[in-house]
Amino acid sequence: MIIARILGTVVSTQKDERLSGKKLLIVRPINVDGTDTTGYVVAVDTVGAGFHERVLVVAGSSARLAQGMKDVPVDAAIVGVIDTVNVKDD
Amino acid sequence: MQLARVIGTVVSTVKNDSLVGRKLLVVQTVDKNLQATGKPMVAVDAVGAGVGELVFWCRGKEASFPFKREDTPTDCTIVGIVDSEQHVTR
């Protein structure tokens, strides 16, 4: 899983019918210290995350294992909202 | 599977129901000389690993196999603890 920050939303009307009703969010992968990396990913929200929150994103076929995502054509799903990240200082 | 060092923990309250009770750890992949390589990932713990330990983790859909494999959304799971650094021969 990667840590990402929610930067925006995506609205799509014409899409696979199995995606209807799913919330699509734009997320940016971030480092464990909270600093931004580059790039964006469109991920399906399964937990009700909000704008600018840090979240856990599962990528690949495991994204389909999230709640309500069975047989849904997704490869990135938000499966958790992060409260804290503690990393040992080297 | 990849060799990695556990460098931290992640706390998440709002998450996918099937992840409730699972320990989330930050792992930093290391090379054969045990030097950090690549970006840290968030992994689900399947073996009871702790911060500072050398472990190996599994990526992809197979990462869900230690748990209820049809509904545990993880693409990164710690599946073993290396006994000691002396056991990594190169």
N, CA and C atoms of all chains as a GROMACS GRO file, in nm:
protein
  540
    1MET      N    1   0.084  -0.120   0.000
    1MET     CA    2   0.000   0.000   0.000
    1MET      C    3   0.087   0.124   0.000
    2ILE      N    4   0.037   0.228  -0.056
    2ILE     CA    5   0.111   0.353  -0.052
    2ILE      C    6   0.030   0.457   0.024
    3ILE      N    7   0.101   0.558   0.071
    3ILE     CA    8   0.035   0.670   0.137
    3ILE      C    9   0.012   0.777   0.032
    4ALA      N   10  -0.108   0.836   0.033
    4ALA     CA   11  -0.138   0.939  -0.066
    4ALA      C   12  -0.223   1.047  -0.003
    5ARG      N   13  -0.227   1.163  -0.069
    5ARG     CA   14  -0.310   1.272  -0.022
    5ARG      C   15  -0.417   1.300  -0.127
    6ILE      N   16  -0.537   1.324  -0.081
    6ILE     CA   17  -0.647   1.349  -0.174
    6ILE      C   18  -0.642   1.494  -0.222
    7LEU      N   19  -0.636   1.509  -0.353
    7LEU     CA   20  -0.622   1.643  -0.411
    7LEU      C   21  -0.747   1.687  -0.486
    8GLY      N   22  -0.835   1.597  -0.521
    8GLY     CA   23  -0.951   1.642  -0.598
    8GLY      C   24  -1.046   1.529  -0.629
    9THR      N   25  -1.147   1.562  -0.704
    9THR     CA   26  -1.249   1.465  -0.740
    9THR      C   27  -1.256   1.451  -0.892
   10VAL      N   28  -1.315   1.343  -0.936
   10VAL     CA   29  -1.337   1.321  -1.078
   10VAL      C   30  -1.486   1.293  -1.097
   11VAL      N   31  -1.546   1.359  -1.195
   11VAL     CA   32  -1.685   1.332  -1.229
   11VAL      C   33  -1.689   1.266  -1.366
   12SER      N   34  -1.752   1.150  -1.374
   12SER     CA   35  -1.761   1.080  -1.500
   12SER      C   36  -1.902   1.023  -1.515
   13THR      N   37  -1.966   1.056  -1.625
   13THR     CA   38  -2.102   1.006  -1.648
   13THR      C   39  -2.099   0.879  -1.730
   14GLN      N   40  -2.021   0.883  -1.838
   14GLN     CA   41  -2.011   0.768  -1.928
   14GLN      C   42  -1.900   0.677  -1.878
   15LYS      N   43  -1.937   0.570  -1.810
   15LYS     CA   44  -1.835   0.481  -1.755
   15LYS      C   45  -1.890   0.341  -1.747
   16ASP      N   46  -1.803   0.247  -1.715
   16ASP     CA   47  -1.847   0.109  -1.697
   16ASP      C   48  -1.959   0.107  -1.592
   17GLU      N   49  -2.064   0.031  -1.621
   17GLU     CA   50  -2.181   0.035  -1.532
   17GLU      C   51  -2.148  -0.012  -1.390
   18ARG      N   52  -2.045  -0.095  -1.378
   18ARG     CA   53  -2.009  -0.141  -1.244
   18ARG      C   54  -1.942  -0.032  -1.162
   19LEU      N   55  -1.904   0.078  -1.229
   19LEU     CA   56  -1.843   0.190  -1.157
   19LEU      C   57  -1.947   0.292  -1.113
   20SER      N   58  -2.071   0.275  -1.151
   20SER     CA   59  -2.171   0.377  -1.116
   20SER      C   60  -2.194   0.374  -0.964
   21GLY      N   61  -2.203   0.494  -0.909
   21GLY     CA   62  -2.221   0.507  -0.764
   21GLY      C   63  -2.092   0.508  -0.686
   22LYS      N   64  -1.981   0.484  -0.754
   22LYS     CA   65  -1.851   0.484  -0.684
   22LYS      C   66  -1.791   0.625  -0.689
   23LYS      N   67  -1.732   0.666  -0.577
   23LYS     CA   68  -1.669   0.799  -0.572
   23LYS      C   69  -1.526   0.789  -0.624
   24LEU      N   70  -1.494   0.872  -0.721
   24LEU     CA   71  -1.360   0.872  -0.780
   24LEU      C   72  -1.284   0.994  -0.730
   25LEU      N   73  -1.165   0.973  -0.677
   25LEU     CA   74  -1.085   1.082  -0.623
   25LEU      C   75  -0.947   1.085  -0.689
   26ILE      N   76  -0.894   1.206  -0.702
   26ILE     CA   77  -0.756   1.221  -0.750
   26ILE      C   78  -0.665   1.225  -0.628
   27VAL      N   79  -0.567   1.136  -0.624
   27VAL     CA   80  -0.473   1.134  -0.512
   27VAL      C   81  -0.331   1.148  -0.564
   28ARG      N   82  -0.246   1.201  -0.478
   28ARG     CA   83  -0.102   1.211  -0.512
   28ARG      C   84  -0.024   1.129  -0.409
   29PRO      N   85   0.058   1.034  -0.454
   29PRO     CA   86   0.143   0.960  -0.359
   29PRO      C   87   0.234   1.055  -0.283
   30ILE      N   88   0.247   1.033  -0.152
   30ILE     CA   89   0.335   1.118  -0.071
   30ILE      C   90   0.435   1.030   0.004
   31ASN      N   91   0.541   1.094   0.053
   31ASN     CA   92   0.641   1.022   0.130
   31ASN      C   93   0.592   1.003   0.273
   32VAL      N   94   0.662   0.917   0.350
   32VAL     CA   95   0.619   0.893   0.487
   32VAL      C   96   0.629   1.018   0.573
   33ASP      N   97   0.716   1.112   0.536
   33ASP     CA   98   0.726   1.236   0.614
   33ASP      C   99   0.621   1.339   0.571
   34GLY      N  100   0.536   1.303   0.478
   34GLY     CA  101   0.427   1.392   0.438
   34GLY      C  102   0.457   1.479   0.319
   35THR      N  103   0.582   1.476   0.269
   35THR     CA  104   0.614   1.559   0.154
   35THR      C  105   0.561   1.497   0.025
   36ASP      N  106   0.526   1.583  -0.068
   36ASP     CA  107   0.467   1.538  -0.193
   36ASP      C  108   0.568   1.467  -0.282
   37THR      N  109   0.520   1.372  -0.361
   37THR     CA  110   0.597   1.322  -0.474
   37THR      C  111   0.528   1.377  -0.598
   38THR      N  112   0.565   1.325  -0.712
   38THR     CA  113   0.502   1.373  -0.835
   38THR      C  114   0.396   1.273  -0.881
   39GLY      N  115   0.312   1.317  -0.972
   39GLY     CA  116   0.216   1.227  -1.033
   39GLY      C  117   0.082   1.225  -0.962
   40TYR      N  118  -0.015   1.176  -1.034
   40TYR     CA  119  -0.150   1.166  -0.981
   40TYR      C  120  -0.204   1.027  -1.011
   41VAL      N  121  -0.296   0.981  -0.926
   41VAL     CA  122  -0.364   0.854  -0.948
   41VAL      C  123  -0.513   0.878  -0.924
   42VAL      N  124  -0.596   0.821  -1.009
   42VAL     CA  125  -0.740   0.823  -0.983
   42VAL      C  126  -0.773   0.695  -0.907
   43ALA      N  127  -0.832   0.711  -0.788
   43ALA     CA  128  -0.862   0.595  -0.704
   43ALA      C  129  -1.008   0.595  -0.664
   44VAL      N  130  -1.064   0.476  -0.646
   44VAL     CA  131  -1.202   0.463  -0.600
   44VAL      C  132  -1.203   0.468  -0.447
   45ASP      N  133  -1.294   0.546  -0.392
   45ASP     CA  134  -1.302   0.560  -0.247
   45ASP      C  135  -1.395   0.454  -0.189
   46THR      N  136  -1.345   0.377  -0.089
   46THR     CA  137  -1.431   0.276  -0.025
   46THR      C  138  -1.458   0.308   0.122
   47VAL      N  139  -1.403   0.419   0.172
   47VAL     CA  140  -1.416   0.447   0.315
   47VAL      C  141  -1.479   0.582   0.347
   48GLY      N  142  -1.505   0.664   0.247
   48GLY     CA  143  -1.561   0.796   0.273
   48GLY      C  144  -1.457   0.899   0.312
   49ALA      N  145  -1.346   0.898   0.241
   49ALA     CA  146  -1.237   0.993   0.271
   49ALA      C  147  -1.271   1.132   0.218
   50GLY      N  148  -1.206   1.233   0.276
   50GLY     CA  149  -1.235   1.370   0.238
   50GLY      C  150  -1.114   1.442   0.181
   51PHE      N  151  -1.140   1.562   0.131
   51PHE     CA  152  -1.037   1.641   0.065
   51PHE      C  153  -0.918   1.665   0.157
   52HIS      N  154  -0.799   1.648   0.101
   52HIS     CA  155  -0.671   1.675   0.167
   52HIS      C  156  -0.635   1.576   0.277
   53GLU      N  157  -0.712   1.471   0.297
   53GLU     CA  158  -0.677   1.371   0.397
   53GLU      C  159  -0.567   1.279   0.344
   54ARG      N  160  -0.487   1.226   0.439
   54ARG     CA  161  -0.389   1.124   0.402
   54ARG      C  162  -0.460   0.989   0.404
   55VAL      N  163  -0.440   0.911   0.302
   55VAL     CA  164  -0.511   0.784   0.292
   55VAL      C  165  -0.416   0.672   0.250
   56LEU      N  166  -0.464   0.548   0.269
   56LEU     CA  167  -0.393   0.430   0.223
   56LEU      C  168  -0.454   0.388   0.090
   57VAL      N  169  -0.370   0.370  -0.011
   57VAL     CA  170  -0.417   0.331  -0.143
   57VAL      C  171  -0.359   0.194  -0.178
   58VAL      N  172  -0.448   0.103  -0.213
   58VAL     CA  173  -0.408  -0.030  -0.260
   58VAL      C  174  -0.412  -0.029  -0.412
   59ALA      N  175  -0.305  -0.081  -0.473
   59ALA     CA  176  -0.299  -0.080  -0.619
   59ALA      C  177  -0.301  -0.222  -0.674
   60GLY      N  178  -0.330  -0.231  -0.802
   60GLY     CA  179  -0.331  -0.361  -0.869
   60GLY      C  180  -0.458  -0.439  -0.843
   61SER      N  181  -0.452  -0.570  -0.867
   61SER     CA  182  -0.574  -0.651  -0.856
   61SER      C  183  -0.626  -0.657  -0.713
   62SER      N  184  -0.540  -0.627  -0.615
   62SER     CA  185  -0.587  -0.626  -0.476
   62SER      C  186  -0.693  -0.519  -0.452
   63ALA      N  187  -0.696  -0.418  -0.537
   63ALA     CA  188  -0.796  -0.312  -0.521
   63ALA      C  189  -0.938  -0.368  -0.533
   64ARG      N  190  -0.952  -0.476  -0.610
   64ARG     CA  191  -1.084  -0.535  -0.628
   64ARG      C  192  -1.130  -0.610  -0.504
   65LEU      N  193  -1.040  -0.634  -0.409
   65LEU     CA  194  -1.077  -0.707  -0.288
   65LEU      C  195  -1.139  -0.615  -0.184
   66ALA      N  196  -1.135  -0.484  -0.207
   66ALA     CA  197  -1.195  -0.391  -0.112
   66ALA      C  198  -1.346  -0.407  -0.114
   67GLN      N  199  -1.409  -0.358  -0.006
   67GLN     CA  200  -1.553  -0.375   0.008
   67GLN      C  201  -1.631  -0.317  -0.110
   68GLY      N  202  -1.719  -0.393  -0.167
   68GLY     CA  203  -1.804  -0.345  -0.275
   68GLY      C  204  -1.735  -0.335  -0.408
   69MET      N  205  -1.613  -0.383  -0.419
   69MET     CA  206  -1.536  -0.369  -0.544
   69MET      C  207  -1.523  -0.500  -0.621
   70LYS      N  208  -1.598  -0.602  -0.577
   70LYS     CA  209  -1.587  -0.731  -0.645
   70LYS      C  210  -1.626  -0.716  -0.793
   71ASP      N  211  -1.541  -0.762  -0.880
   71ASP     CA  212  -1.563  -0.758  -1.026
   71ASP      C  213  -1.578  -0.617  -1.082
   72VAL      N  214  -1.534  -0.517  -1.007
   72VAL     CA  215  -1.537  -0.379  -1.057
   72VAL      C  216  -1.402  -0.350  -1.124
   73PRO      N  217  -1.401  -0.290  -1.241
   73PRO     CA  218  -1.274  -0.265  -1.310
   73PRO      C  219  -1.196  -0.148  -1.249
   74VAL      N  220  -1.126  -0.176  -1.138
   74VAL     CA  221  -1.043  -0.073  -1.074
   74VAL      C  222  -0.905  -0.131  -1.045
   75ASP      N  223  -0.803  -0.045  -1.044
   75ASP     CA  224  -0.670  -0.090  -1.003
   75ASP      C  225  -0.610  -0.001  -0.896
   76ALA      N  226  -0.694   0.086  -0.837
   76ALA     CA  227  -0.647   0.166  -0.724
   76ALA      C  228  -0.768   0.196  -0.636
   77ALA      N  229  -0.759   0.161  -0.508
   77ALA     CA  230  -0.871   0.183  -0.417
   77ALA      C  231  -0.819   0.241  -0.286
   78ILE      N  232  -0.896   0.337  -0.233
   78ILE     CA  233  -0.864   0.394  -0.102
   78ILE      C  234  -0.928   0.304   0.004
   79VAL      N  235  -0.845   0.244   0.092
   79VAL     CA  236  -0.898   0.148   0.188
   79VAL      C  237  -0.884   0.195   0.334
   80GLY      N  238  -0.824   0.312   0.356
   80GLY     CA  239  -0.812   0.359   0.493
   80GLY      C  240  -0.775   0.505   0.499
   81VAL      N  241  -0.821   0.571   0.606
   81VAL     CA  242  -0.782   0.710   0.632
   81VAL      C  243  -0.676   0.707   0.741
   82ILE      N  244  -0.563   0.771   0.715
   82ILE     CA  245  -0.450   0.763   0.808
   82ILE      C  246  -0.464   0.867   0.920
   83ASP      N  247  -0.450   0.820   1.045
   83ASP     CA  248  -0.446   0.912   1.158
   83ASP      C  249  -0.304   0.962   1.179
   84THR      N  250  -0.211   0.868   1.198
   84THR     CA  251  -0.071   0.906   1.220
   84THR      C  252   0.023   0.808   1.151
   85VAL      N  253   0.141   0.858   1.118
   85VAL     CA  254   0.250   0.774   1.069
   85VAL      C  255   0.369   0.799   1.160
   86ASN      N  256   0.421   0.693   1.224
   86ASN     CA  257   0.540   0.707   1.308
   86ASN      C  258   0.655   0.634   1.242
   87VAL      N  259   0.761   0.709   1.210
   87VAL     CA  260   0.876   0.647   1.148
   87VAL      C  261   0.997   0.672   1.236
   88LYS      N  262   1.071   0.562   1.261
   88LYS     CA  263   1.191   0.567   1.345
   88LYS      C  264   1.297   0.654   1.277
   89ASP      N  265   1.358   0.746   1.352
   89ASP     CA  266   1.467   0.826   1.295
   89ASP      C  267   1.594   0.744   1.290
   90ASP      N  268   1.663   0.752   1.176
   90ASP     CA  269   1.789   0.679   1.163
   90ASP      C  270   1.905   0.762   1.217
   91MET      N  271   0.909  -1.175  -0.365
   91MET     CA  272   0.919  -1.124  -0.228
   91MET      C  273   1.041  -1.034  -0.217
   92GLN      N  274   1.036  -0.941  -0.127
   92GLN     CA  275   1.143  -0.843  -0.111
   92GLN      C  276   1.190  -0.842   0.035
   93LEU      N  277   1.320  -0.819   0.051
   93LEU     CA  278   1.377  -0.802   0.184
   93LEU      C  279   1.354  -0.656   0.224
   94ALA      N  280   1.318  -0.634   0.350
   94ALA     CA  281   1.291  -0.497   0.392
   94ALA      C  282   1.314  -0.481   0.542
   95ARG      N  283   1.329  -0.359   0.582
   95ARG     CA  284   1.343  -0.325   0.724
   95ARG      C  285   1.214  -0.255   0.767
   96VAL      N  286   1.160  -0.294   0.882
   96VAL     CA  287   1.042  -0.224   0.935
   96VAL      C  288   1.090  -0.094   0.999
   97ILE      N  289   1.042   0.019   0.950
   97ILE     CA  290   1.092   0.147   1.001
   97ILE      C  291   0.986   0.227   1.073
   98GLY      N  292   0.863   0.181   1.075
   98GLY     CA  293   0.762   0.261   1.144
   98GLY      C  294   0.626   0.196   1.145
   99THR      N  295   0.531   0.269   1.202
   99THR     CA  296   0.394   0.218   1.212
   99THR      C  297   0.297   0.320   1.154
  100VAL      N  298   0.180   0.271   1.118
  100VAL     CA  299   0.074   0.358   1.067
  100VAL      C  300  -0.052   0.331   1.148
  101VAL      N  301  -0.119   0.437   1.190
  101VAL     CA  302  -0.245   0.424   1.262
  101VAL      C  303  -0.357   0.473   1.172
  102SER      N  304  -0.459   0.390   1.155
  102SER     CA  305  -0.575   0.428   1.074
  102SER      C  306  -0.700   0.379   1.144
  103THR      N  307  -0.791   0.472   1.175
  103THR     CA  308  -0.915   0.434   1.244
  103THR      C  309  -1.024   0.400   1.143
  104VAL      N  310  -1.043   0.491   1.048
  104VAL     CA  311  -1.144   0.467   0.945
  104VAL      C  312  -1.079   0.386   0.834
  105LYS      N  313  -1.121   0.261   0.821
  105LYS     CA  314  -1.062   0.178   0.717
  105LYS      C  315  -1.159   0.068   0.675
  106ASN      N  316  -1.121   0.000   0.571
  106ASN     CA  317  -1.199  -0.112   0.522
  106ASN      C  318  -1.221  -0.213   0.636
  107ASP      N  319  -1.345  -0.263   0.650
  107ASP     CA  320  -1.378  -0.352   0.762
  107ASP      C  321  -1.284  -0.472   0.772
  108SER      N  322  -1.241  -0.524   0.658
  108SER     CA  323  -1.158  -0.644   0.662
  108SER      C  324  -1.016  -0.615   0.708
  109LEU      N  325  -0.981  -0.488   0.723
  109LEU     CA  326  -0.848  -0.452   0.775
  109LEU      C  327  -0.852  -0.423   0.924
  110VAL      N  328  -0.971  -0.429   0.985
  110VAL     CA  329  -0.982  -0.400   1.128
  110VAL      C  330  -0.903  -0.504   1.208
  111GLY      N  331  -0.822  -0.456   1.301
  111GLY     CA  332  -0.741  -0.546   1.383
  111GLY      C  333  -0.608  -0.583   1.322
  112ARG      N  334  -0.584  -0.541   1.199
  112ARG     CA  335  -0.456  -0.572   1.134
  112ARG      C  336  -0.354  -0.463   1.167
  113LYS      N  337  -0.229  -0.506   1.186
  113LYS     CA  338  -0.121  -0.411   1.215
  113LYS      C  339  -0.063  -0.358   1.084
  114LEU      N  340  -0.050  -0.227   1.074
  114LEU     CA  341   0.007  -0.164   0.954
  114LEU      C  342   0.146  -0.113   0.987
  115LEU      N  343   0.244  -0.153   0.909
  115LEU     CA  344   0.382  -0.114   0.934
  115LEU      C  345   0.442  -0.050   0.810
  116VAL      N  346   0.535   0.044   0.833
  116VAL     CA  347   0.607   0.104   0.721
  116VAL      C  348   0.732   0.021   0.697
  117VAL      N  349   0.750  -0.029   0.575
  117VAL     CA  350   0.869  -0.109   0.543
  117VAL      C  351   0.953  -0.037   0.438
  118GLN      N  352   1.083  -0.041   0.460
  118GLN     CA  353   1.179   0.014   0.364
  118GLN      C  354   1.253  -0.102   0.301
  119THR      N  355   1.235  -0.121   0.171
  119THR     CA  356   1.304  -0.229   0.102
  119THR      C  357   1.455  -0.207   0.107
  120VAL      N  358   1.531  -0.316   0.126
  120VAL     CA  359   1.677  -0.306   0.132
  120VAL      C  360   1.739  -0.398   0.026
  121ASP      N  361   1.863  -0.366  -0.010
  121ASP     CA  362   1.932  -0.450  -0.108
  121ASP      C  363   2.011  -0.559  -0.034
  122LYS      N  364   2.097  -0.632  -0.108
  122LYS     CA  365   2.168  -0.744  -0.046
  122LYS      C  366   2.266  -0.698   0.061
  123ASN      N  367   2.307  -0.572   0.055
  123ASN     CA  368   2.395  -0.519   0.158
  123ASN      C  369   2.317  -0.452   0.271
  124LEU      N  370   2.185  -0.473   0.271
  124LEU     CA  371   2.094  -0.418   0.372
  124LEU      C  372   2.089  -0.266   0.369
  125GLN      N  373   2.121  -0.208   0.252
  125GLN     CA  374   2.109  -0.063   0.236
  125GLN      C  375   1.971  -0.032   0.176
  126ALA      N  376   1.912   0.077   0.222
  126ALA     CA  377   1.778   0.114   0.175
  126ALA      C  378   1.778   0.137   0.024
  127THR      N  379   1.675   0.088  -0.041
  127THR     CA  380   1.661   0.110  -0.185
  127THR      C  381   1.513   0.128  -0.216
  128GLY      N  382   1.481   0.229  -0.294
  128GLY     CA  383   1.342   0.254  -0.328
  128GLY      C  384   1.265   0.324  -0.216
  129LYS      N  385   1.137   0.342  -0.242
  129LYS     CA  386   1.053   0.417  -0.148
  129LYS      C  387   0.989   0.326  -0.044
  130PRO      N  388   0.969   0.377   0.079
  130PRO     CA  389   0.900   0.296   0.179
  130PRO      C  390   0.755   0.268   0.137
  131MET      N  391   0.702   0.153   0.184
  131MET     CA  392   0.565   0.115   0.157
  131MET      C  393   0.494   0.088   0.290
  132VAL      N  394   0.363   0.089   0.286
  132VAL     CA  395   0.285   0.048   0.404
  132VAL      C  396   0.243  -0.097   0.384
  133ALA      N  397   0.277  -0.182   0.481
  133ALA     CA  398   0.248  -0.325   0.468
  133ALA      C  399   0.157  -0.371   0.581
  134VAL      N  400   0.074  -0.470   0.551
  134VAL     CA  401  -0.005  -0.536   0.655
  134VAL      C  402   0.081  -0.647   0.714
  135ASP      N  403   0.078  -0.661   0.846
  135ASP     CA  404   0.163  -0.760   0.912
  135ASP      C  405   0.088  -0.891   0.930
  136ALA      N  406   0.148  -1.002   0.883
  136ALA     CA  407   0.085  -1.133   0.898
  136ALA      C  408   0.161  -1.222   0.995
  137VAL      N  409   0.274  -1.176   1.047
  137VAL     CA  410   0.359  -1.265   1.127
  137VAL      C  411   0.398  -1.209   1.264
  138GLY      N  412   0.356  -1.088   1.297
  138GLY     CA  413   0.392  -1.030   1.426
  138GLY      C  414   0.526  -0.962   1.426
  139ALA      N  415   0.560  -0.893   1.319
  139ALA     CA  416   0.687  -0.821   1.310
  139ALA      C  417   0.680  -0.690   1.389
  140GLY      N  418   0.800  -0.636   1.419
  140GLY     CA  419   0.806  -0.511   1.492
  140GLY      C  420   0.905  -0.414   1.429
  141VAL      N  421   0.903  -0.289   1.478
  141VAL     CA  422   0.990  -0.186   1.423
  141VAL      C  423   1.136  -0.224   1.445
  142GLY      N  424   1.218  -0.210   1.341
  142GLY     CA  425   1.360  -0.241   1.348
  142GLY      C  426   1.394  -0.378   1.294
  143GLU      N  427   1.294  -0.465   1.280
  143GLU     CA  428   1.323  -0.601   1.235
  143GLU      C  429   1.341  -0.609   1.084
  144LEU      N  430   1.422  -0.709   1.046
  144LEU     CA  431   1.442  -0.739   0.905
  144LEU      C  432   1.336  -0.842   0.865
  145VAL      N  433   1.263  -0.813   0.760
  145VAL     CA  434   1.151  -0.900   0.721
  145VAL      C  435   1.154  -0.922   0.570
  146PHE      N  436   1.067  -1.010   0.523
  146PHE     CA  437   1.041  -1.009   0.379
  146PHE      C  438   0.892  -0.999   0.355
  147TRP      N  439   0.861  -0.927   0.247
  147TRP     CA  440   0.720  -0.899   0.220
  147TRP      C  441   0.686  -0.938   0.077
  148CYS      N  442   0.558  -0.955   0.057
  148CYS     CA  443   0.505  -1.009  -0.066
  148CYS      C  444   0.416  -0.901  -0.130
  149ARG      N  445   0.429  -0.884  -0.261
  149ARG     CA  446   0.348  -0.781  -0.327
  149ARG      C  447   0.240  -0.846  -0.414
  150GLY      N  448   0.148  -0.766  -0.460
  150GLY     CA  449   0.046  -0.814  -0.553
  150GLY      C  450  -0.073  -0.880  -0.483
  151LYS      N  451  -0.153  -0.948  -0.561
  151LYS     CA  452  -0.273  -1.011  -0.507
  151LYS      C  453  -0.239  -1.118  -0.404
  152GLU      N  454  -0.123  -1.180  -0.422
  152GLU     CA  455  -0.080  -1.285  -0.328
  152GLU      C  456  -0.066  -1.232  -0.186
  153ALA      N  457  -0.051  -1.101  -0.173
  153ALA     CA  458  -0.037  -1.042  -0.040
  153ALA      C  459  -0.161  -1.065   0.046
  154SER      N  460  -0.274  -1.092  -0.016
  154SER     CA  461  -0.396  -1.114   0.062
  154SER      C  462  -0.410  -1.261   0.105
  155PHE      N  463  -0.326  -1.349   0.056
  155PHE     CA  464  -0.342  -1.491   0.084
  155PHE      C  465  -0.326  -1.529   0.232
  156PRO      N  466  -0.240  -1.461   0.311
  156PRO     CA  467  -0.233  -1.499   0.453
  156PRO      C  468  -0.363  -1.472   0.530
  157PHE      N  469  -0.450  -1.388   0.474
  157PHE     CA  470  -0.573  -1.352   0.543
  157PHE      C  471  -0.691  -1.414   0.467
  158LYS      N  472  -0.810  -1.362   0.493
  158LYS     CA  473  -0.926  -1.406   0.413
  158LYS      C  474  -0.903  -1.354   0.273
  159ARG      N  475  -0.864  -1.444   0.183
  159ARG     CA  476  -0.805  -1.397   0.059
  159ARG      C  477  -0.902  -1.329  -0.035
  160GLU      N  478  -1.031  -1.354  -0.020
  160GLU     CA  479  -1.124  -1.290  -0.113
  160GLU      C  480  -1.167  -1.150  -0.071
  161ASP      N  481  -1.138  -1.111   0.053
  161ASP     CA  482  -1.180  -0.975   0.089
  161ASP      C  483  -1.083  -0.903   0.182
  162THR      N  484  -0.957  -0.924   0.165
  162THR     CA  485  -0.860  -0.842   0.239
  162THR      C  486  -0.779  -0.761   0.139
  163PRO      N  487  -0.812  -0.631   0.127
  163PRO     CA  488  -0.747  -0.550   0.024
  163PRO      C  489  -0.607  -0.506   0.065
  164THR      N  490  -0.508  -0.586   0.032
  164THR     CA  491  -0.369  -0.545   0.056
  164THR      C  492  -0.284  -0.588  -0.063
  165ASP      N  493  -0.187  -0.505  -0.099
  165ASP     CA  494  -0.094  -0.540  -0.205
  165ASP      C  495   0.048  -0.547  -0.151
  166CYS      N  496   0.060  -0.549  -0.018
  166CYS     CA  497   0.192  -0.549   0.044
  166CYS      C  498   0.177  -0.608   0.184
  167THR      N  499   0.227  -0.731   0.204
  167THR     CA  500   0.209  -0.800   0.332
  167THR      C  501   0.342  -0.858   0.379
  168ILE      N  502   0.373  -0.838   0.508
  168ILE     CA  503   0.492  -0.899   0.566
  168ILE      C  504   0.462  -1.046   0.593
  169VAL      N  505   0.539  -1.136   0.530
  169VAL     CA  506   0.510  -1.279   0.542
  169VAL      C  507   0.620  -1.356   0.614
  170GLY      N  508   0.727  -1.287   0.654
  170GLY     CA  509   0.831  -1.360   0.727
  170GLY      C  510   0.928  -1.264   0.795
  171ILE      N  511   0.986  -1.312   0.907
  171ILE     CA  512   1.087  -1.233   0.979
  171ILE      C  513   1.221  -1.302   0.962
  172VAL      N  514   1.323  -1.228   0.920
  172VAL     CA  515   1.457  -1.285   0.906
  172VAL      C  516   1.517  -1.300   1.045
  173ASP      N  517   1.571  -1.420   1.074
  173ASP     CA  518   1.620  -1.449   1.210
  173ASP      C  519   1.722  -1.348   1.257
  174SER      N  520   1.822  -1.319   1.176
  174SER     CA  521   1.918  -1.215   1.212
  174SER      C  522   1.988  -1.169   1.086
  175GLU      N  523   2.056  -1.057   1.096
  175GLU     CA  524   2.124  -1.003   0.978
  175GLU      C  525   2.234  -1.098   0.931
  176GLN      N  526   2.289  -1.179   1.024
  176GLN     CA  527   2.393  -1.273   0.984
  176GLN      C  528   2.337  -1.384   0.894
  177HIS      N  529   2.206  -1.399   0.894
  177HIS     CA  530   2.146  -1.501   0.810
  177HIS      C  531   2.128  -1.454   0.666
  178VAL      N  532   2.158  -1.328   0.638
  178VAL     CA  533   2.153  -1.280   0.500
  178VAL      C  534   2.294  -1.292   0.443
  179THR      N  535   2.318  -1.398   0.367
  179THR     CA  536   2.451  -1.419   0.311
  179THR      C  537   2.455  -1.363   0.170
  180ARG      N  538   2.570  -1.312   0.130
  180ARG     CA  539   2.580  -1.250  -0.002
  180ARG      C  540   2.713  -1.286  -0.066
   0.00000   0.00000   0.00000
